[in-house]
Amino acid sequence: MRTPKVLLIALAVVAGALALPGTASAAYSDPLTTTTKQNLVWHATPAAALTALDNALPNVSLNTVVNDPSYAMTGCTSAEKAALPKAPAATKSLCWDAERAGSTSWVPQGITTSGDADDDGMWGADKIILSGWHGTDALGRYNDARIQAVNYNDPASAAHRMMYLAVPNNTGSSFTAAQAHMGGMAWYGDKIYVTAVGNTSTAIRVFSTKHILQLTDTTSDAIGKTSGGYAAYTYKYAMMQVGYYTYAGGTCSMASDTGVPCFSSLSLDRSTSPASIVTTEYFSDQSLHGRLYRFPMGADYLLTGTASEAFRSYVGNMQGVLSHDGKWYVAHSSATINGQLWAQTTAASTSATCGSTTACWAIHPEGLTYDWSTGLVWSQSEWSTADCAAKSQVCGRSVFAVPLTSLG
C-alpha cells in the first residue's frame, strides 16, 4: 500500500530494532501486545439481484477464466529479480508481461492462491494464483479493482486473465465498479475477500466464484448495463460482490491507532479451527502502531464478524499479514531499501538478517498468503521498474514464494 506521493521515513526502516521516532520505548523487535477487539457487521447483496445477473449473462467458473488466458507470465528481468527477498531467498518467482509490468494505471497489492481455497490446494483441476490490483489516478478511476487470475498448472508456462470486480445494484439490472485498494486478499471455498479503502465504514468486500459473469459488451468504455449488453471497461469477465463487512465502530481512521482501524491487508489462516481471516493496518507515520485482528469463519465460508484476537505490533509500515500455528508474520516496506519480514508472538519479534541489517525482504513488498498444500508463502512487489528508476532504485514487479519454514 503506497500512500499517494508520500515517501516513507527512511531512518525508521533501516533497523527494525531501533526505537521509532516519538516513541523511544517502542521497537520493531518488541513482541505483540494485546489490544481492544473490533467487530464487523455483514451486509449481503440481495439474492434476487445476483440471480437476475446470473440469468442475464453467462455465468462461468474460475476454471473457465484461467483456462482462457490472454497474457503470458514471463521470466523476470535483472531489475525485477533485484526486488526479490535477500533472506530468506525466494524459491519461486515469476513476472508480468510488459504491459502489466510497466503499467502506471494499475498496481499490484494483495495475493491469494488455490492453496487457500480448497483442501487439496487446487481449484478443481487447476492450480491458481490470484493477484489483486487497484486503479491509480492515471487510470482516472482510483481504487477500481481487478484480479489477475493466473493459471499456475505449469509454472514454466503460467498465464493470466483479468477480471473486474463489480457491485450489483439492488435489483440486478446493472452493476458498478467495486471500490477496493486490494491491499489484502483471501480465498476460502467460493468466497474471495479483499480489503476495501481507508477512511470509510466499509472494511472488507466479499466476492464469489459462483458469480463470475462473461460480459456481452467488450467494446464499451463503461461499466454495467449498456446499449450493447453488459460491460466492464472492455474486460471479458467480471466477478460480483456477494456482500461486504462494515466496521461495527463506524468510519475507520487512517490517522489514528486508537480509533476504528482501517484494514490495509488480510489473509487466511487454515491452522485455526475454524479457519480464520487475519488483518492488519498500515501507517506511514512511524509514531503510530498498527493492530492485528483475527476473525473466525462461520457458515458458508463467511466470517462470524466477532474478533477472537487483537494485538498491537510495533513494526512500522506494515503491508502484508499472515498467521499460522499461533505465530504472526508482517511485511514491512521502505521507500528506499528492501523491506523487512517480522515473525511475531506475544513473547518475541524477530526478523532474518542479511549482513548487518534486517532489511532483507522484497523491495516494495505487498500482501502475504500461505499455500498450506506446498508449504510456500507467496507475496508480490508493487513498484514497476520505471517507478524504481525514478527514485534511483533497481527493482520491478515480481510474484515470489519462500518456504514458511524459512521465516523463523
Disulfide bonds with the S-S distance in Angstrom:
Cys76-Cys95 2.09
Cys252-Cys262 2.03
Cys354-Cys360 2.18
Cys388-Cys395 1.85
